[in-house]
C-alpha cells in the first residue's frame, strides 16, 4: 500500500518543476520580505563592487576603502535615533568588495545584509553577514529588486559586468523616475570609472541629457563618500517617513507601484 499523497507544496518534484516556477519566483520576494520585516530593516546603504578584488591586486586600495566606508556608515547609523529603521549596510553577499563592506559593518558592531546568488563558480556568502539577514537567490531580477527596494543610497566600487549591470539598473530607474524615494548614487574611484565608461560621450551624442550626469556623484576617499551620503540623508531626518510599504503596491500619490 502506498501512503497518502503529499500536499503539493510539500512535494519537491512539484516545487522544482517548470509549472511551479512562478511559486519559486514569488518565494524570493516573500521570504526576504518576512525576514526584513521581522528584523525591522527598512533602509539600506548598498555596496556594489567586484567579487574578484584581492588585497594584493590592483583593487586592493578599494577593498580597504570599502571596509572603512562601511564601518563609517554603520557607526553613523548607530548614532541615529533608535527608531528601528536605521541604515543597514547591504552587499551582494559574496567575496571581494562585498565581503569588505560586510566586514566594515561588523567592525563597527552593526548588522549587515547579504543578498547572495548561486553562480557557476559557486559564490558563497561571506562570514561577516548577519545570519538573520543572509539570503540566497536563484533569480537575478528578484535579487536586484531587493537591492533597490530598501536602498537609501548606492555606493558603486570598481567592478566588472555584474557591477556595471547593477549600477545601470539603478541609474535607469532614477532617470526614468521609477524610484519612489531619493536614492543617492556614489561612484567610488573616479579614475577607475572615468577610464572604463565615458558618460560625457553620451551627452555629446545627445542620447542622455546633461542633467542626467547629476544623478550620481564621485568620491575617492571614505570620509568624502560619507559626507555625500549624509548630505542625502540628514541625521535628524525621520527615515521611516517615506519608507517602502512592504507588500504594498500603491505609492503615496495613489498610483500603482
Secondary structure, 3 states (H helix, E strand, C coil): CCCCCCCHHHCHHHHCCCCCHHHHHHHHHHHHHHHHHHCCCCEEEEEECCCCCCCCCCCHHHHHHHHHHHHHHHHHHHCCCCCCCCEEEEECCCCCHHHHHHHHHHHCCCCEEEEEECCCCCCCCCCCCCHHHEEEECCHHHHHHHHHHCEEEEEECCCCHHHHHHHHHHHHHHHCCCCCCCCEEEEECHHHHHHHCCHHHHHHCCCCCHHHHHHCEEECCHHHHHHHHHHHCCCCCCHHHHCCCCCCCECCCCCEC
